Amino acid sequence: MFRPLAVLEVLLPLFSQTQPPAKPQTQASPQQEPSVRITTTTNEVIVPVTVTDFKGKFVRDLKKDDFRILDEGKPQRITFFSHDSKQQSIVVGFLVDLSSSSRIHWDKYQDMIKELVWQLLPGDDPRYSGYLITYANEAQLVVNTTNDSNKITAAIDRSKPAGGSAMHDAIYRACMDRSLVKGEPYEPRRIIVLIGDGHDNASKHSLEEVLELAQRNMVTIYSVSTQSFGMSNETQDVLERITNETGGHVEYPLNTLYKDVSGYLSTPRDAGNYVYEAGTGGYAAQIAAGITRAVEGVVGDIGMQYVLRYTPDIDAELKPKVIRKIKVDIPTLPGGGYNIRFRQFYYPNPVPMGPGVGSK
């Protein structure tokens, strides 16, 4: 069990959207409050930006004039800038893989998820809220949007992995089927933390559909991969895609257990070229360290983001585009050695109504 790390508070919104009133529900279950469908139109674009140096450390001292935003290659005027984590708020969806592939290290994942919950939902502070969706053969909204972190951690304690993986449906439910917090996505802004390996074999919805929904609903997705060290994962690129395109990133807590151990690949052993044996104290310590780094990586990234906002300067006579590309650069930084991460594009038009994306 890990002790909660120092709380890293977070920033502000992402993309603008109009927000329809919640539709009354007939009867809510004890664990699930009335939910609403989330739809969007975009007038103002909100772009969270993460900047790190070549060692992976956050660059913290940039100003508004350091940034430049290009919308389809055309420079835009930045109308809002924030890097004050003390005044920002978020709503976080914790999407947890309960398929059979999570069984081996499930007790470690439980500790990790609870640590993320405690840090991202500190106490009963109304600025921070979250919800829990678990997925195996189907995706379930286990805890609807709440400020009470104990409701989510208690549900994690009760959870047990078994069955298939409906990851796409979990993202769909996060975008379409939960109670909203007043002010989304300006304040609080929307974040998903997905704990899983990216595999899906049970969803009704496709990856393309739910990725578009996440983009339209102005969600930044982070992932903590449950891939174990030395194991191949043909769906790793799925996690990389959904996080990169929405402005987040993937952490790999168990896939780097031996990266700092000198000679682990050059020391032949009958049991294989692994320095730490399963069941030993060294092995457990390495897993604990990897999980701690992953938690710090996600929470730190959310807390250190710059938030930029602009109203697109678009020629009304040009043919409208379904997707508009965004680029953020920092001309004042010396060339090379810096990584700038941001949402890569947005949808300027309303969600289509009818069968498919944007309808229930």
Backbone torsions as a table, in degrees:
resi	resn	phi	psi	omega
1	MET	NA	138.4	-179.2
2	PHE	-104.0	145.7	171.4
3	ARG	-80.9	142.8	179.4
4	PRO	-57.1	136.3	175.3
5	LEU	-77.5	173.3	177.3
6	ALA	-61.7	133.2	-176.2
7	VAL	-66.3	126.6	174.1
8	LEU	-102.9	111.1	-178.7
9	GLU	-76.1	164.7	-167.9
10	VAL	-121.6	175.5	-173.8
11	LEU	-91.6	-150.9	-167.7
12	LEU	-113.1	-153.8	-165.4
13	PRO	-73.1	-178.9	-174.7
14	LEU	-122.9	-99.5	-179.3
15	PHE	-104.6	154.2	178.4
16	SER	-81.1	158.3	176.3
17	GLN	-163.1	151.5	170.8
18	THR	-83.8	149.8	-171.6
19	GLN	-127.4	111.8	-178.5
20	PRO	-71.5	154.9	177.6
21	PRO	-66.4	150.5	178.8
22	ALA	-65.3	137.8	177.1
23	LYS	-85.6	132.9	-179.6
24	PRO	-60.8	140.3	177.1
25	GLN	-103.7	155.0	-176.8
26	THR	-72.9	-51.3	-177.3
27	GLN	-153.6	125.4	179.7
28	ALA	-96.3	141.4	175.8
29	SER	-73.0	166.1	-177.9
30	PRO	-60.4	-30.6	-176.9
31	GLN	-100.2	-0.9	-175.6
32	GLN	-136.6	112.4	-179.9
33	GLU	-80.2	168.5	178.9
34	PRO	-54.9	138.1	-178.3
35	SER	-114.8	165.3	178.5
36	VAL	-133.1	160.6	172.4
37	ARG	-86.2	138.4	-176.8
38	ILE	-104.9	124.2	177.6
39	THR	-128.8	162.7	-172.8
40	THR	-140.4	150.6	159.1
41	THR	-135.5	148.6	-174.0
42	THR	-115.1	119.6	171.8
43	ASN	-109.7	-45.2	-179.5
44	GLU	-113.9	140.5	-177.5
45	VAL	-106.2	129.6	-179.1
46	ILE	-117.0	124.4	-172.1
47	VAL	-125.4	105.7	170.7
48	PRO	-73.1	137.9	-176.5
49	VAL	-130.1	131.3	174.7
50	THR	-110.3	132.0	-179.5
51	VAL	-125.0	124.3	177.1
52	THR	-127.9	155.7	176.9
53	ASP	-87.9	-174.1	-174.2
54	PHE	-68.8	-13.4	175.9
55	LYS	-95.6	0.9	-179.9
56	GLY	87.0	6.5	179.5
57	LYS	-84.2	143.7	-178.6
58	PHE	-69.1	137.2	173.0
59	VAL	-91.1	115.1	-166.2
60	ARG	-105.4	-12.2	-166.2
61	ASP	-111.1	26.6	179.9
62	LEU	-81.9	153.3	179.0
63	LYS	-115.3	170.6	-179.1
64	LYS	-54.1	-43.7	-175.4
65	ASP	-71.1	-10.1	177.2
66	ASP	-76.3	-22.0	-172.5
67	PHE	-96.5	150.9	170.8
68	ARG	-135.3	131.8	177.7
69	ILE	-112.7	132.9	175.0
70	LEU	-115.3	127.9	175.6
71	ASP	-110.3	110.2	-173.4
72	GLU	53.2	39.1	176.7
73	GLY	84.4	-5.9	-177.7
74	LYS	-100.6	126.0	179.4
75	PRO	-59.7	142.4	-178.4
76	GLN	-119.3	153.4	176.7
77	ARG	-87.5	121.7	179.4
78	ILE	-76.3	118.3	-176.4
79	THR	-98.9	-12.7	-179.5
80	PHE	-147.9	139.9	178.6
81	PHE	-144.1	134.5	178.7
82	SER	-146.5	139.5	170.2
83	HIS	-142.9	31.6	-178.2
84	ASP	-105.7	94.3	-175.7
85	SER	-66.5	-19.5	-175.8
86	LYS	-71.4	-19.6	-175.6
87	GLN	-109.0	7.5	-173.6
88	GLN	-105.2	163.6	-179.3
89	SER	-144.4	160.0	-177.6
90	ILE	-142.5	158.8	165.2
91	VAL	-121.8	123.7	-171.4
92	VAL	-114.6	128.4	171.9
93	GLY	-97.8	120.7	175.7
94	PHE	-95.1	110.6	-178.6
95	LEU	-106.3	114.7	-168.0
96	VAL	-117.8	125.4	178.4
97	ASP	-75.3	114.8	176.2
98	LEU	-110.1	25.3	176.0
99	SER	-74.0	170.0	-177.4
100	SER	-61.0	-24.0	-178.4
101	SER	-67.1	-14.1	-179.1
102	SER	-91.6	0.6	-171.7
103	ARG	-65.9	-40.9	-168.2
104	ILE	-57.6	-47.7	-177.5
105	HIS	-112.6	29.6	-173.1
106	TRP	-59.3	-39.6	-179.7
107	ASP	-62.2	-34.7	177.2
108	LYS	-70.6	-40.2	178.7
109	TYR	-63.6	-38.6	178.1
110	GLN	-58.0	-47.0	178.2
111	ASP	-60.2	-42.4	-178.2
112	MET	-64.5	-45.0	-179.0
113	ILE	-63.6	-43.1	179.4
114	LYS	-64.4	-36.6	176.6
115	GLU	-62.8	-43.4	176.9
116	LEU	-61.0	-42.7	-180.0
117	VAL	-62.6	-47.0	-177.9
118	TRP	-61.6	-37.3	-177.0
119	GLN	-79.7	-36.6	-177.6
120	LEU	-87.2	-18.7	175.8
121	LEU	-124.6	75.2	-174.6
122	PRO	-75.3	103.1	176.3
123	GLY	66.2	-142.4	-177.7
124	ASP	-105.7	26.9	178.6
125	ASP	-63.7	119.0	-175.3
126	PRO	-65.9	-12.8	178.5
127	ARG	-73.1	-17.5	-175.5
128	TYR	-121.6	125.5	177.9
129	SER	-139.1	163.3	-178.4
130	GLY	-160.1	173.5	178.5
131	TYR	-148.5	162.6	-176.7
132	LEU	-123.8	125.4	171.9
133	ILE	-121.6	124.4	174.1
134	THR	-107.1	151.9	179.8
135	TYR	-141.4	132.8	171.0
136	ALA	-135.4	-109.1	175.0
137	ASN	-68.2	-21.9	174.6
138	GLU	-148.8	161.8	179.1
139	ALA	-92.9	134.2	-178.2
140	GLN	-127.6	131.3	172.4
141	LEU	-81.6	95.0	-172.6
142	VAL	-80.4	-42.8	177.0
143	VAL	-129.5	118.2	179.4
144	ASN	-76.3	173.7	-172.1
145	THR	-53.0	127.0	-174.4
146	THR	-152.9	158.4	171.2
147	ASN	-92.6	-8.3	-173.6
148	ASP	-90.5	102.4	-179.9
149	SER	-65.2	-26.1	-178.9
150	ASN	-64.8	-31.6	177.3
151	LYS	-62.6	-39.0	-178.2
152	ILE	-74.9	-44.9	-179.3
153	THR	-65.5	-35.0	177.1
154	ALA	-64.6	-39.3	177.8
155	ALA	-66.6	-36.2	176.0
156	ILE	-63.1	-41.2	178.8
157	ASP	-61.2	-32.2	-177.9
158	ARG	-83.7	-12.6	-172.0
159	SER	-79.8	145.4	177.3
160	LYS	-139.0	131.6	-178.8
161	PRO	-71.1	141.4	174.5
162	ALA	-177.4	137.8	172.7
163	GLY	100.9	-159.2	-175.5
164	GLY	-86.5	-158.6	-175.7
165	SER	-139.7	113.9	178.2
166	ALA	-110.0	60.5	-176.0
167	MET	-64.0	-43.7	-178.9
168	HIS	-58.9	-42.9	-179.9
169	ASP	-65.0	-30.9	177.6
170	ALA	-65.4	-43.0	177.6
171	ILE	-65.2	-39.6	178.4
172	TYR	-58.7	-47.2	-178.7
173	ARG	-65.6	-35.6	177.7
174	ALA	-62.5	-33.3	-178.3
175	CYS	-87.2	-23.4	-168.4
176	MET	-123.8	-10.5	-164.8
177	ASP	-145.9	62.7	174.3
178	ARG	-154.5	164.6	178.1
179	SER	-75.0	138.0	-178.8
180	LEU	-88.8	155.5	171.5
181	VAL	-101.6	135.1	-179.0
182	LYS	-55.8	129.5	178.0
183	GLY	103.7	-13.0	178.9
184	GLU	-57.9	145.4	-3.4
185	PRO	-96.1	12.7	178.5
186	TYR	-71.3	-56.5	179.6
187	GLU	-153.3	103.1	8.0
188	PRO	-84.1	158.7	173.3
189	ARG	-92.4	166.3	-168.4
190	ARG	-103.3	131.9	179.8
191	ILE	-136.8	142.9	170.5
192	ILE	-119.4	134.9	170.3
193	VAL	-115.4	111.8	-175.7
194	LEU	-101.9	120.9	178.3
195	ILE	-107.0	105.2	-176.6
196	GLY	178.9	-174.8	-177.0
197	ASP	-107.0	3.5	178.6
198	GLY	88.0	-4.1	-177.4
199	HIS	-79.7	145.1	176.7
200	ASP	-144.3	126.3	176.8
201	ASN	-138.5	14.1	-174.3
202	ALA	-139.7	4.7	-173.6
203	SER	-82.5	151.5	172.5
204	LYS	-86.8	-21.3	-176.3
205	HIS	-106.2	151.4	-178.3
206	SER	-87.9	163.4	176.6
207	LEU	-61.7	-43.3	-178.5
208	GLU	-61.3	-40.1	-179.0
209	GLU	-64.4	-48.6	-174.8
210	VAL	-75.7	-27.6	175.7
211	LEU	-67.3	-39.5	175.8
212	GLU	-64.2	-41.0	177.9
213	LEU	-61.1	-42.8	178.7
214	ALA	-62.2	-41.5	177.7
215	GLN	-64.0	-46.7	-178.7
216	ARG	-64.9	-32.4	-179.0
217	ASN	-91.2	12.1	170.1
218	MET	59.4	46.6	-178.0
219	VAL	-103.5	133.7	169.7
220	THR	-97.2	125.9	-175.6
221	ILE	-108.3	128.6	169.6
222	TYR	-112.8	157.2	177.9
223	SER	-140.2	142.6	167.9
224	VAL	-112.9	110.3	-175.0
225	SER	-72.5	139.0	176.1
226	THR	-97.5	13.3	176.8
227	GLN	-65.4	130.3	-178.9
228	SER	-84.7	161.7	-178.3
229	PHE	-62.1	135.5	175.5
230	GLY	79.7	-3.1	-179.5
231	MET	-94.6	139.2	175.6
232	SER	-79.8	150.0	-179.7
233	ASN	-141.8	102.3	-176.1
234	GLU	-70.9	-11.7	-179.7
235	THR	-105.3	12.9	177.6
236	GLN	-58.1	-37.6	-178.9
237	ASP	-65.6	-22.4	177.4
238	VAL	-66.8	-47.7	178.1
239	LEU	-62.1	-41.3	179.4
240	GLU	-62.2	-39.9	-177.2
241	ARG	-68.4	-50.3	-174.8
242	ILE	-67.7	-28.7	177.5
243	THR	-79.9	-45.6	-178.3
244	ASN	-62.0	-43.0	-176.1
245	GLU	-71.3	-22.1	179.9
246	THR	-102.3	-1.2	175.3
247	GLY	98.8	5.0	178.2
248	GLY	-99.5	-156.7	176.0
249	HIS	-158.3	170.5	180.0
250	VAL	-107.1	136.8	170.2
251	GLU	-104.8	144.0	-179.4
252	TYR	-123.9	80.6	-173.6
253	PRO	-67.1	-31.5	-175.6
254	LEU	-102.5	-2.7	-176.1
255	ASN	-97.6	5.1	-179.9
256	THR	-131.2	29.9	-174.6
257	LEU	-60.7	-30.7	-172.7
258	TYR	-113.4	11.0	-173.1
259	LYS	-65.1	-25.8	-178.8
260	ASP	-100.7	8.5	-178.0
261	VAL	-96.7	116.8	-177.3
262	SER	-68.8	127.9	171.4
263	GLY	81.7	11.1	-174.9
264	TYR	-66.7	-25.4	178.0
265	LEU	-90.3	-14.0	-175.3
266	SER	-105.7	5.7	-179.8
267	THR	-109.8	98.2	-177.4
268	PRO	-64.0	136.2	176.2
269	ARG	-142.0	148.4	179.8
270	ASP	-59.5	-33.9	-178.1
271	ALA	-84.1	-0.5	-177.4
272	GLY	111.7	166.2	-175.6
273	ASN	-85.4	56.7	178.5
274	TYR	-123.7	124.7	-174.3
275	VAL	-72.1	-39.0	-177.8
276	TYR	-98.6	127.0	178.6
277	GLU	-91.7	142.0	178.3
278	ALA	-57.4	137.3	179.2
279	GLY	95.0	-10.0	-179.7
280	THR	-92.1	164.0	179.1
281	GLY	-64.0	-37.6	178.9
282	GLY	-63.2	-39.9	179.5
283	TYR	-64.3	-47.0	-179.9
284	ALA	-63.1	-38.7	-179.7
285	ALA	-65.6	-37.6	179.5
286	GLN	-68.1	-39.4	176.1
287	ILE	-62.7	-45.3	179.6
288	ALA	-60.1	-42.5	-179.5
289	ALA	-66.1	-41.1	178.7
290	GLY	-62.9	-41.0	179.5
291	ILE	-68.1	-39.9	177.5
292	THR	-61.4	-43.1	178.0
293	ARG	-62.0	-38.8	-179.5
294	ALA	-65.4	-43.9	178.7
295	VAL	-61.9	-46.1	179.8
296	GLU	-63.2	-35.4	-179.8
297	GLY	-64.8	-42.3	-179.8
298	VAL	-72.6	-51.5	-176.1
299	VAL	-64.9	-40.8	179.5
300	GLY	-64.4	-40.9	179.5
301	ASP	-61.8	-46.3	-179.9
302	ILE	-61.0	-40.6	-176.5
303	GLY	-75.3	-23.7	-174.5
304	MET	-101.2	9.2	-178.0
305	GLN	-74.6	144.8	166.4
306	TYR	-88.4	144.5	178.1
307	VAL	-118.5	120.5	179.9
308	LEU	-114.8	149.8	179.5
309	ARG	-139.5	141.5	176.7
310	TYR	-151.6	153.8	172.7
311	THR	-99.0	117.5	-172.8
312	PRO	-57.2	130.2	174.2
313	ASP	-92.1	94.4	-173.4
314	ILE	-119.1	134.2	176.8
315	ASP	-68.6	114.6	-175.5
316	ALA	-63.7	-20.2	-177.7
317	GLU	-85.2	-13.1	178.6
318	LEU	-75.9	153.2	177.8
319	LYS	-64.3	127.0	-178.3
320	PRO	-60.9	145.7	177.3
321	LYS	-105.5	144.1	177.6
322	VAL	-68.6	-40.5	179.9
323	ILE	-125.7	136.5	175.4
324	ARG	-117.1	131.1	-176.1
325	LYS	-84.0	141.9	178.1
326	ILE	-115.1	142.7	170.4
327	LYS	-136.8	134.3	176.7
328	VAL	-119.6	128.5	172.0
329	ASP	-134.2	169.0	-175.8
330	ILE	-130.2	87.9	-175.6
331	PRO	-59.1	-23.8	-176.0
332	THR	-79.8	-14.0	178.4
333	LEU	-79.8	142.2	175.9
334	PRO	-61.9	147.9	-174.4
335	GLY	-62.8	137.9	175.7
336	GLY	78.1	155.7	173.8
337	GLY	84.8	2.9	-179.8
338	TYR	-124.9	145.0	176.9
339	ASN	-116.6	123.9	179.8
340	ILE	-114.0	119.0	-177.0
341	ARG	-115.1	132.9	-177.0
342	PHE	-158.9	166.6	174.8
343	ARG	-63.2	135.9	-171.3
344	GLN	-87.8	-22.6	-178.8
345	PHE	-162.4	172.3	175.4
346	TYR	-147.5	165.4	178.1
347	TYR	-103.0	114.1	-176.4
348	PRO	-80.3	-13.3	-173.3
349	ASN	-105.8	161.6	-179.4
350	PRO	-62.5	157.6	175.2
351	VAL	-62.2	132.4	177.6
352	PRO	-62.5	140.0	175.3
353	MET	-97.0	151.4	-179.1
354	GLY	111.4	-171.5	-177.1
355	PRO	-57.4	143.1	175.9
356	GLY	100.0	-148.0	-174.4
357	VAL	-59.4	131.0	174.7
358	GLY	91.2	3.4	178.8
359	SER	-128.7	158.3	179.1
360	LYS	-109.6	NA	NA
